[in-house]
Amino acid sequence: MKHKNIGFNSKLIHGGGFEDALGSATVPIYQTSTFKFKDADHGAACFAGESDGYIYTRIGNPTISALENQIAELENGFGAVGVSSGMAAVTTIYMALLNQGDHMVSSAAVYGPSRVVMEQHFSRFGVESTYVNTENIEEIKAAIKPNTKVIFIETPANPTMAITDLEAVAKLAHENKCLLVVDNTFCSPYLQQPLNLGADVVFHSMTKFINGHADIVGGIIIAKEEAYYKKLRTMMINMGCNMDPHQAYMVIRGLKTLGIRIDRSQENAMKVANFLEKHPKIEWIKYPGLKSHPQYDLCCKQMKGFGSMISFEVKGGVKAGKVLMDNVELAILAVSLGGVETLIQHPASMTHSKMEKASREAAGITDGLVRFSVGIEDVEDIIADLDQALAKI
Ligand code: LCS
């Protein structure tokens, strides 16, 4: 790369080292499914891996490569593999790193489908799993078995905002010859770089902060070492869950403002959290930036900022929470998160509804929990909106 010693925000604009023969200043959309070979020998060399020419878009495409190279650099990994969605990242990781008879230990509170696909589908192929409260390292230690191959962590966890100590888990994983995989969706590389804390593989739903504009779905996996990068890329190619060049172009465009979007949304989130914490109708609130968060010190240690995700419960449980959700006017009642717009949703009946109720409760996803993704609007408007909706309870 040309610019070696530049800061994170500069890398968002200039990172990845993209260049093309026409001197394009931004990355164009290479909207093609296939690429011409110069001659038969060149085609054979591309397939043999002796030439790095492009072959076919499921295997690789210049627009997608530009995004992969940029994100690999931001996460400090060997390489990145773009995929069609965050869930495509999850299934590619499970398929590439786990075999029949293997076991995985994971956070009880992870994005619902990450758990459902393991417990209800990979179990059909003989992969075992145990879900524990990974805030407590002793629970992870107790769950490790001789056949444990992967520890799969989401921190902060969706939607409980529980934090896992990445350095401690990385050490434990490696002592037990396991790989540490981290879902970094809630932070993005701007706030947390798990590979620098010892993780082996990191992934994102780029649908969220990385793209940031609620207009595409996408995922990416970053590996620290070449061997795992190759395994993951081969699995993505064979499963056919590649990104599309237009989707990659949209993410490259959104990524440029990641730093300024997160700065603004987390500044707003801190003010919203302070407002909610003092509000008489709030039963409890969990936000990494509040001293009342049980792992506040750990948040300060491993995250560069507190992010913009808040979970809370209104006094009066589900019924009162529904009144709140039905009466907000600025915040949009919708799933997803990490975009420029403020969103509100109810995990027990929406994002985490396919999880067993007992598993949800054990993970701290109470029926009354409301999840709030703070956007970049004027914070006075976000607070006024919550205030008027809370007054209706
Ligand atoms: N990991 C986390 C932490 C997520 O929040 C999500 C999606 C995924 C993975 C999957 O990514 P996708 O396939 O949707 O790109 N989370 C969602 C949520 O909380 N509401 O809607 C989607």
Boltz pocket constraint, residues with backbone or C-beta under 6 A from the ligand:
constraints:
  - pocket:
      binder: B
      contacts: [[A, 85], [A, 86], [A, 87], [A, 88], [A, 111], [A, 114], [A, 154], [A, 156], [A, 158], [A, 183], [A, 185], [A, 186], [A, 204], [A, 205], [A, 206], [A, 207], [A, 217], [A, 218], [A, 219], [A, 335], [A, 336], [A, 337], [A, 351]]
      max_distance: 6.0
